[in-house]
Amino acid sequence: MCGIVGYVGHRNARDVVIGGLRRLEYRGYDSAGIAVPGPEGIEARKKSGKLANLEAELEAHPIPEATQGIGHTRWATHGGPTDENAHPHLSQNGRVALVHNGIVENFAELRAELEAEGIEFLSKTDTEVAAQLLGREVAKGIDVSEALRNVSRRLTGAFTLVAFDIEDPSRVVASRRNSPLVVGLGEGENFLASDVAAFIEFTREAIELGQDQVVTITREGVEVTDFDGNPAETRPYHVDWDLSAAEKQGYDWFMRKEIYEQPRAVADTLLGRFNARGELVLDEIRISPEELRRINKIVIVACGTAFYAGMVAKYAIEHWTRIACEVEIASEFRYRDPIIDPMTLVVTISQSGETADTLMAVRHAREQHAKVIAICNTNGATIPRESDAVIYTHAGPEIGVASTKGFITQVVACYLLGLYLAQVRGMKYGDEIKSIMDELMGMPEKIQQVLDSIEPVMELAAQLKDEKSILFLGRHVGYPVALEGALKLKELAYLHAEGFAAGELKHGPIALIDQGLPVFVVVPPQGRDQLHEKVVSNIQEIRARGARTIVLAEEGDTVVEPYADLWFTLPRVSTLLQPLVATIPLQVFACELATQLGHDVDQPRNLAKSVTVE
């Protein structure tokens, strides 16, 4: 989950690296560090805490100007978030500086081997093992690229390593296995990073790196090999957003900016989805219609917020295609020996396309000869590359750790997949699909309506800032919306928050209801959903026991109004599409409540944006 930057070129490496780390701090903010070659050896600075601490250290103890450097912002795994455990790590002989994302699973035996040779360790990290191994290799007279290949072959686990050798300051080298790394291509300069956001200020041309590859960058070019030194194939691509998309543009938080970007993000996800014949088309579908017609089961695999998007998708896909659909937590999927075969379609949802648990699920599914479709926001990420097909959400960069537009556009992409399968399998006529797509095309305007009338939600957040517990209820597609609302509050405000299926109240959760307890209730559309009356009954049940009912219901719903202590109006939409408007107030509420409590909304404690370790 850490952020990594490497640079070789003609600029001051300090400025390039620190600027890149600033845009990658969402990936981890337990510590940060930088290393550059100096006239008397490697110059490194590192500090625990957020990047600002490192910047203050650099002001107090500047590093020399250099045109080569590496940097790191950490989410701690092995070893606590201390100065000693911060990256970069240096080899004992002073030759090598190295940064790392991931986990080296066999670090203990390697550390014991090195300690037996007299090497002393200064940290409790697994990363320092890689630094010491690399230092030992270059001391043998092996060039740093070959040395890194040798080291990488000895490591097990998931890792990205980026390093340089002080005696060969013309290049920076890196290797990757099950962990993100991209190359940025400039003129007289080249970049390495966990995410293109790190170098988007300087170039929008990038290269995807494959599994088990080593890359060497110099001013003049880029060389990529496999771990055995054989030339490796790569795929260049162009980043279709620029630096301004990754900046706050006047908002206090990236998350708030991203909430307000959702109308455009949904529109971009829907853009260009019909061909000249009026047929629905998706991004990269490398599965034939015949194979899709043979599918008899769909399994959606995801983590966290993406899992809730998958829960929404289940309702829509089963309704439109009549194919049985399951939703699985990715971290549990392969460990329970799931029943999947060549007639199973596995759908993975990951904003970054690098989520470790989801990536392992993809590989397990492929081993069972199932077809895999990825829903992803990141062009060239590992999960879409290893899948049979991909639907990109085209949401643009999402910097806030708590996903907002990522969730909404994942739901939209799932709707597109469901409609595409219905088209291929002949379950819906073209005019039926077009009717649903027409409503989807109108959703950006509906989302904007919610945002334009959001002030009462912000006022409520100020009123509830001293609450210790808040509940969320929903039924049908409102149930995953309730779960997502609760998750946002946990992530940002550090409050006890739970989401429940409203029909389950009488089976236990109603015991939590106490006088004045705030309960958000997502109400299905009136008159078009058989569950409307049942949810109204649920509201009466909790209100009779003292709950403060905060109701999200569509405009004109006069039946529910008498039972709402507070009522937020939603635009009228079809039941299956209601999550696209009902989620918005819950996002805003969590963001504002966390702001009222003085928390860092974009970088909540203990969390990072992209979970790249199991």
C-alpha positions in Angstrom: 0.0 0.0 0.0 3.0 2.2 0.2 3.8 5.0 -2.3 7.1 4.8 -4.2 8.8 7.3 -6.5 12.0 6.9 -8.5 13.6 9.5 -10.8 16.5 9.9 -13.2 16.7 13.0 -15.4 17.7 16.7 -15.5 15.6 18.2 -12.7 16.3 18.5 -9.0 15.4 15.0 -7.8 14.3 16.3 -4.4 11.6 18.4 -5.9 10.4 15.6 -8.2 10.4 12.9 -5.5 8.7 15.0 -2.8 6.1 16.2 -5.3 5.4 12.7 -6.3 5.2 11.5 -2.7 2.7 14.3 -1.9 0.4 12.9 -4.6 0.9 9.3 -3.4 0.5 10.0 0.4 -3.0 8.5 0.2 -1.2 5.2 -0.2 0.3 5.4 3.3 1.3 8.1 5.8 3.0 6.3 8.7 6.4 7.7 7.6 8.2 9.1 4.6 11.7 9.2 3.3 14.0 10.2 0.4 17.5 9.2 -0.8 19.8 10.8 -3.4 23.5 10.3 -4.3 25.7 12.8 -2.7 29.4 13.7 -3.2 30.4 11.6 -0.1 27.9 8.8 -0.4 24.1 8.3 -0.2 22.2 11.1 1.4 19.0 9.9 3.0 16.4 11.6 5.2 13.3 9.9 6.7 10.8 10.7 9.4 7.8 8.9 11.0 4.4 10.5 10.6 3.1 12.4 7.6 5.1 13.8 4.7 5.1 17.2 6.3 7.5 15.8 9.0 9.9 14.8 6.2 9.6 18.2 4.6 10.5 19.9 7.9 13.5 17.6 8.3 14.7 18.5 4.8 14.4 22.2 5.7 16.4 21.7 8.8 18.9 19.3 7.2 18.9 19.8 3.4 20.2 17.2 1.0 22.5 18.0 -1.9 21.0 18.7 -5.3 21.0 15.6 -7.5 19.3 14.4 -10.7 18.6 10.9 -9.4 16.6 9.9 -6.4 14.1 7.5 -4.8 11.4 8.2 -2.2 8.7 6.4 -0.2 5.6 7.0 1.9 4.8 4.1 4.1 1.8 2.1 5.4 3.4 0.0 8.1 3.4 -3.8 8.0 6.7 -5.2 9.4 7.8 -2.9 12.2 6.0 0.1 13.7 5.9 3.5 12.2 9.2 4.9 13.6 12.1 6.8 12.1 14.2 3.6 12.1 11.7 1.6 10.2 11.0 4.3 7.6 12.3 3.9 4.1 14.7 4.2 2.3 16.9 1.5 3.9 20.6 1.5 3.2 22.9 -1.5 3.0 25.5 -1.8 5.7 28.3 -1.2 3.1 26.8 2.1 2.1 26.4 1.1 -1.5 22.6 0.7 -1.9 19.5 2.7 -1.0 16.2 0.8 -1.4 12.5 1.3 -0.9 9.8 -1.3 -0.9 6.1 -1.9 -1.1 4.6 -5.3 -0.1 5.7 -8.1 2.2 8.8 -10.3 1.9 7.4 -13.6 3.4 10.8 -15.4 3.8 12.5 -12.4 5.4 13.2 -14.2 8.7 15.4 -16.9 7.1 17.1 -14.4 4.9 17.8 -12.1 7.9 19.3 -15.0 9.8 21.6 -15.8 6.9 22.8 -12.2 6.7 23.2 -11.9 10.4 25.4 -15.0 10.4 27.7 -13.1 8.0 28.0 -10.3 10.5 25.5 -7.8 9.0 23.8 -5.7 11.6 20.2 -4.6 11.1 19.0 -1.2 12.2 15.3 -1.7 11.7 12.6 -4.3 12.3 11.4 -4.3 8.7 11.4 -7.0 6.1 12.6 -4.4 3.6 16.0 -4.0 5.2 16.7 -7.7 4.2 16.3 -6.8 0.6 18.6 -3.7 1.0 21.3 -5.8 2.6 21.0 -8.6 0.0 21.3 -6.1 -2.8 24.3 -4.4 -1.1 26.0 -7.8 -0.8 25.4 -8.5 -4.5 26.8 -5.2 -5.9 29.9 -5.7 -3.6 30.7 -8.7 -5.7 31.2 -6.5 -8.7 27.7 -7.3 -10.3 26.0 -4.4 -11.9 22.9 -3.2 -10.0 20.3 -4.4 -12.5 21.7 -8.0 -12.5 22.1 -7.8 -8.7 18.4 -6.9 -8.3 17.4 -9.8 -10.5 19.4 -12.1 -8.3 17.8 -10.7 -5.2 14.3 -10.8 -6.6 14.6 -14.5 -7.4 15.3 -15.2 -3.8 12.3 -13.3 -2.4 8.9 -14.8 -1.8 5.7 -12.8 -1.2 4.5 -9.6 -2.9 6.9 -6.8 -3.5 8.0 -3.8 -5.5 11.6 -2.8 -4.9 13.2 0.4 -6.2 16.9 1.1 -5.6 20.1 2.7 -6.7 23.8 2.0 -6.3 25.9 5.0 -5.3 28.8 3.7 -7.5 26.4 3.7 -10.6 24.4 7.0 -10.2 23.2 7.0 -13.8 20.3 4.7 -13.2 17.5 3.6 -10.8 16.4 0.0 -10.9 13.1 -1.7 -9.8 11.4 -5.1 -9.7 7.8 -6.1 -9.1 5.9 -9.2 -8.1 2.2 -8.9 -7.2 2.6 -5.2 -6.3 2.0 -2.1 -8.4 4.7 -0.3 -10.4 4.5 1.9 -13.5 7.1 3.7 -15.6 6.8 7.3 -16.8 8.4 8.3 -20.0 9.8 11.8 -20.4 12.3 13.6 -22.6 15.7 13.2 -21.1 14.2 11.9 -17.9 12.2 8.8 -16.8 10.2 8.0 -13.7 9.1 5.0 -11.6 6.1 5.1 -9.3 3.3 3.1 -7.6 0.8 5.2 -9.5 0.9 7.6 -12.5 -0.3 10.4 -10.2 3.3 10.7 -9.0 4.7 11.9 -12.3 1.6 13.3 -14.1 3.0 16.8 -13.7 5.8 15.9 -16.1 4.5 13.3 -18.5 1.3 11.4 -19.4 3.1 8.6 -21.3 3.5 5.4 -19.3 4.5 1.8 -19.5 2.8 -1.2 -17.9 5.1 -3.6 -16.2 4.3 -7.3 -16.1 4.7 -9.9 -13.4 8.2 -10.8 -12.2 10.0 -8.0 -14.2 13.0 -5.8 -13.5 13.2 -2.3 -15.0 16.2 0.0 -15.3 15.7 3.7 -16.0 18.3 6.2 -17.2 18.1 9.6 -18.7 18.3 8.0 -22.1 15.8 5.2 -21.9 14.2 2.2 -20.2 15.1 -1.4 -20.2 12.8 -4.2 -19.0 13.7 -7.8 -18.4 12.3 -10.8 -16.6 13.9 -12.1 -13.4 16.3 -14.2 -15.5 17.5 -11.3 -17.6 15.5 -12.1 -20.7 14.1 -9.0 -22.6 10.4 -8.6 -21.6 7.5 -7.2 -23.5 5.8 -4.1 -22.2 2.7 -2.0 -23.3 2.9 1.7 -23.5 -0.2 3.8 -22.8 -1.4 7.4 -22.5 -2.9 8.7 -19.3 -6.2 10.5 -20.2 -6.2 12.9 -17.2 -3.8 15.6 -16.2 -2.4 17.2 -13.0 -5.4 19.4 -12.4 -7.6 16.3 -11.9 -5.3 15.3 -9.0 -5.5 18.6 -7.2 -8.1 19.9 -4.7 -9.3 22.8 -6.9 -10.5 24.9 -3.9 -12.1 22.1 -1.8 -11.1 21.5 1.8 -10.7 17.8 1.1 -10.1 15.6 -1.9 -13.0 13.5 -0.7 -15.4 16.4 -0.9 -14.1 17.3 -4.3 -14.6 13.7 -5.4 -18.1 13.7 -4.1 -19.0 16.7 -6.2 -17.3 15.1 -9.2 -19.7 12.2 -9.2 -22.1 13.6 -11.9 -19.3 13.9 -14.3 -17.7 10.6 -13.3 -21.0 8.7 -13.9 -21.3 10.5 -17.3 -17.8 9.5 -18.2 -18.4 5.9 -17.2 -21.5 5.8 -19.5 -19.8 7.6 -22.4 -19.5 5.8 -25.8 -21.3 2.6 -24.7 -23.4 2.1 -27.9 -22.1 1.2 -31.4 -23.5 2.3 -34.8 -26.0 -0.6 -34.7 -27.4 0.6 -31.3 -25.8 -2.3 -29.4 -24.3 -1.9 -26.0 -20.5 -2.2 -26.1 -17.9 -2.4 -23.3 -14.2 -1.6 -23.1 -12.1 -4.8 -23.6 -14.3 -7.9 -23.8 -12.1 -10.8 -24.9 -14.8 -13.4 -24.2 -16.9 -14.5 -27.1 -20.7 -14.2 -27.1 -20.9 -18.0 -27.3 -18.8 -18.4 -24.1 -21.0 -15.8 -22.3 -24.1 -17.7 -23.4 -22.8 -20.8 -21.7 -22.3 -19.2 -18.3 -24.6 -20.6 -15.7 -23.3 -18.8 -12.6 -21.7 -15.5 -11.8 -19.5 -14.8 -8.8 -18.6 -11.2 -7.9 -15.4 -10.9 -5.8 -14.4 -7.7 -4.1 -13.3 -6.0 -0.8 -14.7 -3.2 1.3 -16.7 -0.6 -0.6 -16.3 -2.5 -3.8 -17.9 -5.5 -2.1 -21.0 -3.4 -1.5 -21.0 -2.3 -5.1 -21.0 -6.0 -5.9 -24.0 -6.5 -3.6 -26.0 -3.9 -5.6 -24.9 -5.6 -8.8 -26.3 -8.9 -7.7 -29.8 -7.5 -7.6 -29.5 -6.0 -11.0 -27.7 -8.8 -12.8 -30.0 -11.5 -11.5 -33.1 -9.4 -12.4 -31.9 -8.6 -15.9 -30.2 -11.9 -16.9 -31.8 -14.6 -14.7 -28.3 -16.0 -14.0 -27.6 -17.0 -10.4 -25.2 -14.5 -8.9 -23.1 -14.7 -5.7 -21.1 -12.0 -4.0 -17.9 -13.0 -2.2 -15.4 -11.2 0.0 -12.1 -11.5 -1.9 -10.0 -12.3 1.2 -12.2 -15.4 1.9 -12.8 -16.5 -1.6 -10.0 -18.9 -2.5 -9.5 -20.2 1.0 -13.0 -21.8 1.2 -12.5 -23.9 -2.0 -15.2 -22.2 -4.0 -17.2 -24.2 -6.6 -16.2 -22.6 -9.9 -15.6 -24.1 -13.3 -15.4 -23.1 -17.0 -19.1 -22.2 -17.0 -18.6 -19.7 -14.1 -18.1 -16.0 -14.8 -16.0 -14.3 -12.0 -16.4 -10.5 -11.8 -13.8 -8.7 -9.8 -14.2 -5.1 -8.6 -11.2 -3.0 -7.6 -10.7 0.7 -7.9 -6.9 0.5 -8.1 -6.7 -2.9 -9.9 -4.0 -3.9 -7.5 -6.0 -5.1 -4.5 -4.0 -8.1 -3.3 -6.9 -10.3 -2.1 -8.8 -9.6 -5.3 -5.8 -10.3 -7.5 -5.3 -13.7 -5.8 -9.0 -14.4 -6.4 -8.4 -13.7 -10.1 -5.5 -16.1 -10.3 -7.5 -18.8 -8.5 -10.4 -18.4 -10.8 -8.2 -18.6 -13.9 -6.6 -21.8 -12.5 -10.1 -23.3 -12.4 -10.6 -22.2 -16.1 -13.4 -19.7 -15.2 -13.7 -16.5 -17.3 -12.9 -13.3 -15.4 -14.2 -9.8 -16.1 -12.5 -6.9 -14.1 -14.2 -3.7 -13.2 -11.4 -1.2 -12.5 -10.6 2.5 -12.6 -6.9 2.2 -13.4 -5.7 1.7 -16.9 -2.9 -0.9 -17.1 -3.3 -2.2 -13.6 -2.5 -5.8 -12.8 -6.0 -7.2 -12.2 -7.4 -6.0 -15.6 -4.2 -7.3 -17.3 -4.7 -10.7 -15.9 -8.4 -10.9 -16.6 -10.2 -12.0 -19.8 -12.0 -8.7 -20.0 -12.2 -5.3 -18.4 -14.8 -2.5 -17.9 -13.0 0.7 -17.0 -15.0 3.1 -14.9 -13.2 6.2 -16.3 -13.7 8.1 -12.9 -10.4 9.9 -13.0 -8.0 9.9 -10.0 -9.5 9.3 -6.6 -7.2 10.5 -3.9 -9.4 10.4 -0.8 -8.8 7.1 1.0 -12.6 6.6 1.6 -14.1 5.8 -1.8 -16.9 7.9 -3.2 -16.9 8.3 -6.9 -15.1 5.0 -7.1 -18.1 3.3 -5.5 -20.8 5.1 -7.6 -19.0 4.4 -10.9 -18.4 0.7 -9.9 -22.1 0.4 -9.5 -22.7 1.9 -12.9 -20.1 -0.4 -14.5 -21.9 -3.4 -12.9 -25.2 -2.2 -14.4 -23.5 -2.0 -17.8 -22.2 -5.5 -17.4 -25.7 -6.8 -16.4 -27.3 -5.2 -19.4 -24.5 -6.4 -21.8 -25.1 -10.0 -20.6 -28.8 -9.6 -21.0 -28.2 -8.4 -24.6 -25.8 -11.2 -25.4 -28.0 -13.9 -23.9 -31.2 -12.5 -25.5 -32.9 -11.9 -22.1 -33.9 -8.3 -23.1 -34.9 -6.7 -26.3 -32.9 -3.7 -27.6 -35.6 -1.2 -26.8 -35.7 -2.5 -23.2 -32.0 -2.1 -22.8 -32.1 1.4 -24.4 -34.9 2.4 -21.9 -32.7 1.4 -18.9 -29.7 3.1 -20.5 -31.7 6.3 -21.1 -32.5 6.4 -17.4 -28.8 5.7 -16.6 -27.8 8.6 -18.9 -30.1 10.8 -16.8 -28.5 9.9 -13.5 -25.7 12.6 -13.6 -28.5 15.2 -13.5 -30.3 13.4 -10.7 -27.0 13.1 -8.6 -26.5 16.8 -9.2 -30.0 17.5 -7.8 -29.0 15.7 -4.6 -25.8 17.7 -4.3 -27.6 21.0 -5.0 -29.9 20.3 -2.0 -27.3 18.8 0.4 -27.1 21.6 3.0 -29.5 20.0 5.5 -27.3 16.9 5.5 -24.3 19.1 6.5 -26.3 20.8 9.2 -27.3 17.4 10.6 -23.7 16.3 10.8 -23.0 19.3 13.0 -25.9 18.4 15.2 -24.8 14.8 15.6 -21.1 15.3 16.1 -21.3 14.2 19.8 -23.1 10.9 19.1 -21.3 7.7 19.9 -23.4 5.3 17.7 -25.4 5.6 14.5 -27.3 2.9 12.7 -28.3 2.5 9.0 -31.2 0.4 7.6 -32.2 -0.6 4.1 -33.8 -3.4 2.1 -33.2 -4.8 -1.4 -30.6 -2.4 -3.0 -31.0 -0.1 0.0 -29.3 -2.7 2.2 -25.8 -2.4 0.6 -26.3 1.4 0.6 -26.9 1.2 4.4 -23.7 -0.9 4.8 -21.7 1.6 2.7 -23.1 4.5 4.8 -22.0 2.8 8.0 -18.6 2.0 6.6 -18.0 5.6 5.6 -18.7 6.7 9.1 -16.4 4.1 10.6 -13.6 5.1 8.2 -13.8 8.8 8.7 -15.4 9.6 12.1 -14.2 6.6 14.0 -17.7 6.1 15.4 -19.6 2.9 16.1 -21.8 2.5 13.0 -23.7 -0.5 11.7 -25.7 -1.2 8.6 -28.6 -3.8 8.8 -31.1 -5.3 6.5 -34.3 -3.7 7.9 -36.1 -7.0 7.8 -33.6 -8.4 10.2 -34.4 -5.9 12.9 -36.6 -8.3 14.9 -34.0 -11.0 14.8 -31.6 -9.1 17.1 -30.5 -5.6 16.1 -33.6 -3.9 17.4 -32.1 -4.5 20.9 -29.6 -1.7 20.0 -32.4 0.9 19.7 -32.4 3.4 22.6 -33.9 6.8 23.3 -32.6 9.3 20.8 -30.4 6.9 18.8 -30.0 8.3 15.2 -31.0 5.7 12.6 -30.7 6.4 8.9 -33.3 4.5 6.8 -33.2 4.1 3.0 -36.8 3.8 1.8 -37.6 2.0 -1.5 -39.6 4.0 -4.1 -43.3 4.3 -3.2 -45.8 2.4 -5.3 -43.2 0.7 -7.4 -41.6 -1.6 -4.8 -43.4 -4.2 -2.7 -41.0 -3.5 0.2 -42.0 0.1 0.7 -44.7 -0.7 3.2 -42.5 -3.1 5.1 -39.8 -0.4 5.5 -42.4 2.1 6.7 -43.4 -0.5 9.3 -39.7 -0.9 10.3 -39.5 2.9 10.8 -42.6 2.8 13.1 -41.1 0.0 15.1 -37.8 1.8 15.9 -39.5 5.1 16.4 -41.8 3.6 19.0 -38.7 2.5 20.9 -37.2 6.0 20.9 -35.0 6.1 17.8 -34.5 9.4 16.0 -35.4 8.5 12.4 -33.5 10.1 9.5 -35.3 9.0 6.4 -34.0 9.1 2.8 -37.1 8.8 0.6 -38.1 9.9 -2.9 -39.9 13.2 -3.4 -43.7 13.0 -3.0 -43.6 10.0 -0.6 -46.4 11.2 1.7 -46.8 7.8 3.4 -43.4 7.8 5.1 -43.3 11.5 5.9 -45.3 11.3 9.2 -42.8 8.8 10.6 -39.6 10.7 9.8 -38.0 13.0 12.4 -35.8 14.2 9.5 -36.5 13.6 5.8 -34.1 14.0 3.0 -35.7 14.0 -0.4 -34.3 11.8 -3.3 -35.2 12.2 -6.9 -37.6 9.7 -8.4 -35.7 6.8 -10.0 -36.2 3.1 -10.7 -35.7 0.8 -7.6 -32.5 -0.8 -9.0 -30.9 2.6 -9.7 -31.7 4.2 -6.3 -28.2 3.5 -4.9 -26.8 6.1 -7.2 -28.8 8.9 -5.5 -29.3 7.4 -2.0 -25.5 7.0 -1.4 -24.7 10.7 -1.9 -26.2 12.1 1.3 -24.5 9.4 3.4 -21.1 10.2 1.8 -21.6 13.9 2.6 -22.8 13.2 6.1 -19.6 11.1 6.9 -17.3 13.7 5.4 -18.9 16.6 7.2 -19.1 14.8 10.6 -15.4 13.9 10.4 -14.7 17.5 9.6 -16.7 18.7 12.6 -14.7 16.3 14.8 -11.4 17.7 13.5 -10.3 14.5 11.7 -8.2 14.2 8.6 -10.8 13.2 6.1 -8.5 12.3 3.2 -6.1 10.3 5.4 -8.1 8.5 8.1 -6.0 6.7 10.7 -4.7 3.2 10.0 -6.0 3.2 6.5 -4.5 3.4 3.0 -6.1 3.8 -0.4 -4.9 0.6 -2.1 -4.5 -2.6 -0.2 -1.6 -4.4 -1.9 -0.8 -6.9 0.7 -2.9 -9.8 2.0 
